[in-house]
Amino acid sequence: MPKKTVNGSKKRIGIFVFSILVIAVIIAVLKYRSDQKIPGGVSDAELKTIIPAGNSKAVMDYNNLERDKALSSLMQERKAKYGIDTGVDMIVKSDESLKVGDKTVSMQEIIDETRLQRGELIEKDMEGSTWKKNKKPEDFGIHVVLPGENIWNIHFNLLKNYFDNRQITLSPLADEPEKNGQSSGVGKILKFSEKIVYIYNLKEHKLASDINLIQPLSKIVVYHMDEVFSLIDQIDFKDVNQIQFDGDTLWMPQEQ
């Protein structure tokens, strides 16, 4: 009889320990799911349309921008950081990929192309990946070029939206030459901006020199957001017509 009682006690203890383990696993799973959030309240479940199954890197799908509320919300949040809400279609980070139409390209591929054009050295690891050296991901503004658009108006719309959000209204003619034929301050900014942004051909996977004669969804304008906005943030609109541009360098008026 005593032996039977001992066995019964061991059985109850085993059931108790098993129950504790099950509860611990459930709590761990719930905590993990709770932690799978990104800024803006987009959960891992909502990211299924942004990150395809089996892909560890985020793919920002331009095709879903209008109908995917999670993606749209994420893009608006990223734009707000720079004081804009239009002017670019998306802001994609350097460790993400972009899909437009049926073409998907990693931002790192585009970045490498721009650095080669600048004559910069690109370091790669043994597996062929660009050497990042723990660098924080950077933001890149993406405008998908539509038929009939020109690069000048694309830049002007971004600049205008930036000033609109600072309660400064740019005239639609602000980029037109002055009466003496010289470029306006806004015109000089736009000319300079052509030198610090890039046009990328998605179908050919290489940089392009212009946006003319395009097929739909074939070319994008790429803005390095920190580089562009570090310039724009220095502009005091009341002094905009004092800006000088020599073809290579944009000169800001110095404070008196």
N, C-alpha and C positions, 0 to 999 in steps of 0.2 A: 504493500500500500504506500509507504513513504516514497518508494522509487517512482511509482506512478504519479504522485503529486509533484515530484521534482520535474519529471518530463513535461507535465502540463504547464508548470510555471515557465519553463524554457520556451515552450511553444508560444505562450502569451507574450513573453519578452520579445521573441522574434517577430511576431506580428506587429508589436508596438514600434520596434526599430524600423521595420519595413515601412510602416505608415509615416513615420517621421521623415524617412528618405524621400518618399513620394511627395510629401508636402514641400520639402526643401527644393525638389526639382521643379515643382509647379511655381514656387515663389521665384526661383532663378529665371525660369522662362518668362514669367510676367515682367520681371525687372528688365530683362534683355529687350523685350518688345517695347517697354516704356522708354528705354534709352535710345531706341532707333528713331530719333527725331532729327530734323535739320532746321535751321533758322526759318522762321516764318510759320512754324507749326505744320510742316509737311511731313507726314509719317512715312515709314518704310513701305507701307501698303500703297500710299498715294504716289510713291516714287516708281511704281512698277512701269508706268508709261514713260518715265524718264530714263530709268536704268533697265535695259532689257535683261531678262533672266540669263544668268550665267556670265554676265559682264560685270567686272569689278569696278569699271570706270564709268562715270556718268556720261550719258550721251544726250545732249540737248537737241531735241527733235523740233526743228522749225516747222515741220509739217503739222505738228500737234499744238502749236502755240495758241491758236484761237479756241480750240475745244478742250484743252487740258488745263483745268483751273489751277492745279498744283504748279504746273510749269509756268503758267502766266503769272501767278502770284510770286513765284521765286524770281522771275525776271524783273517784275516791278520793284521788288525789294532791292535787287542789285542796282537797278537804275537810280533809285532814290538816294543811294550812297553818293552819287555824283550830281545830284540836283537836277535830274532830267526824268522825263517820263516817256518821251518819244525821241526821235532822231536816230536811234539804233533799234533793231528788232530784238536783239538778245545781248546779254553779257555772258560770255562763256569763259570759264577759268582755264588756265594754262594746262591743267592736268585732266581736262575734260575733252570730249569729242563733240563735234557738231554734225547733225544730219540735215541735209536740205535735199528735197526730192528723194532720189534713190541713192544719193552719194553721202557717205560718212567719212569724215576726215578728223584726225586728232588735231587739237590746237597746237600740240608740240611740233607736228609736221609743218604747220604754217609758220610757227615761230622760227623753226630752223631755216626755212626758206628766206624769211625776212633778214635773219642774221647773216646768211650767206650773201645776200644782196648788199648788205652793209660792209661786207668784207671781214666779218667777225669770225673767230675760230670757234668751232663747235666741238666740244669734247663728248665722246661717247664711251659707255662702258663696254665690257667684253661681249655683252649680248646685243649690242647695237643700239641701246637706248641712250637718249641724251642724258649726260651727267648732270643731275639737278643739284647736288651738294646741299640737300635739305632746304632748298630755296622755297619760300612761301609761294603758293600759286598766285599768279597775277591775273588781272581782269582784262578781257578783250571784248570790245564792243563789236557787234556784227550787224551789218546792214545788208540784207539780201537785195541785190540789184534787180529792179523790174524794168521791162522794156520801156524806152522813152526817157529814162532818168539820165542825168549827167552828174559827174562827180562834184561839180561846183554847187549844184542845188542840194545834193546830199549833205555836203559839209555845212551849207548855210542853214538847212533845217535843224541840224544838231545844235549849231551855235545859237540860233533863234530860240529854240526850246530852252536852252540853258539860261539865257537872259530873261525869257518869259517867266521862269520860275524864280527869278530874282526881282520880279516886278519891274523889269526894264523891257520896254517894247521896241524891237528892232523893226524899222520900216521895211516893207518888202523890197524897197529900192536901196537899202543900206549898203548893199554890195556893189552898187553901180559906181562908175568913175565919177569924180567930181567935175565941176564945170570946166576946170582947166585941163581936164583929160587925165589927171593923175588918179591912181587907185585910192579909194576911200580906205579908212582904217579897217573896216570890216573886210573889204576886198583884199587887203594885205594879209589879214589873218587867214583868209580862205586860200590864198596863194601859198602861204607857208604850210597850211595844213595838208596840202597835196604832197608835201615832202615827208611828212611823218605818219602817213597812213598808207595802207597797202590794199591792192586789189588782187584777189586770189581766184584763180580759175578752178572750180571744183571738179570739172570733168577732166581737166588735164593735169590736175594736182601740181600746179605751179603758179607763180606770181604772174600777173598780167600787167600790161602797161596802160590799158584803158578799159572802159566799160562799154564801148560801142560794139555793135553787131553781135549782141549776145543772144544766146538761147535762154528761154525762161529757166530761172533757178540755177544758172550756171556760174555766176560770179558773185562774190561778196566783197564788201569793203570792210577792212579790219582796222579797228582803232585800238591802240595800246592805251587803255583808259588812264592809267596813272601819268603817262607821258603827255597825253593830250590835255588832260585837265589840270596838270601842274602848270601848264602854260595859260590856259583860259582863266584859271583862278587868279592870276596876276593882273588881269585886265580890269582897269577902272574905266567904265564906259564913257565917263565924261572926258577922258583923255584918249579915247580910241582913235581919233583922227590924227593924233600925234605919233602914232606907231609908225616905225620905219621898217622897210623890208628891202634887203639888197640882193635878193635872189637866193640867198642861202640862209641868212640869219634874220630873225625878227627882233627888232630893238624896241623895248618898252620905254616910255618916257619916265625919267627919274623923278622921284618925289622931291618937291622943293622944300 
